[in-house]
């Protein structure tokens, strides 16, 4: 499935997960700033551990150069792991 120019096929999600650009199960792809914004918007629908997702999205936003996509009230500290 493609949305707004993004490929959300199962294969693309698994590739993004392998590259660290999605959650391990391929959910919440965050390969660029637009996808990060989409994932932040979808955050409220997450039924699992939101802390893990929030940390992932913060890390991706910093890595991709768009920390402004993260809500101001997300105060999770992101440890520097060299990734």
N, C-alpha and C positions, 0 to 999 in steps of 0.2 A: 504494500500500500504506500502510495506517495502522497504526502501532505505538504503543501506550500514548498514544493521543490525538494522535499526530503524523502529519502527511501527508507520506509519502515518495514521492509520485508523481514521475514524471520532470519534470513541469511545476513542481511545488513545489520540487524540488531545483534546477532551473535558475533559478527566481525567487530562491531563497535565494543562489545563486552570484552572480547579478547584483547583489544587495543587499549582498554581502560576508559573508553569513552561512553560507557553505559554500565548500568548495574550488572552484576554477574549473570543474571538471567536474561539480559538483553533489554530489560525495561529501562525507561527513562534515558533514552539516548541523549547525549549531550556532547555532540561532536563540534558544535559551533555555538556562537552566542544566541542565535535564534532558537536553537534546540534547548539551550539552557533556560531561556525565558519560558519556553513551552513547558519544560519539566517543572520549573518553579510554579507555574500556574496550575499544573496537575498535582502538585504536592499534596494538597488537601484530600485527594482521593486515595492516597496511599493507605493500605490497611496493615502493612507490616511495620517494621521499625523505622519510624520517621527520622530518628536521630542519624541513623546510617545514611539515609537518603539525603538529609540536609547537609551532612559533612561532605558527601560525594559531590553534590551540586556546588557547594562553596569552593571545593578544591578545583572542580572543573572551571568555574567562573574565573578563578585566579589564574589557572593554567592557560585559559584561552584569552585572557586579557579583557574580561568584561565583568568585573566584580560589581558593577552598577546594576546587574541583573538580579542580584541577591537582595531580598528585602532587608531593610535596616534593622528589623527586630530579630533577625537570625544571628544570634550571638555565639554560635558554636566556634570554638577555637579550632583552627586547622593546623595540625602539627606539620612541620616541614619534614617530609620523608624523602625528598629528592625526586619526587615524581611529578 
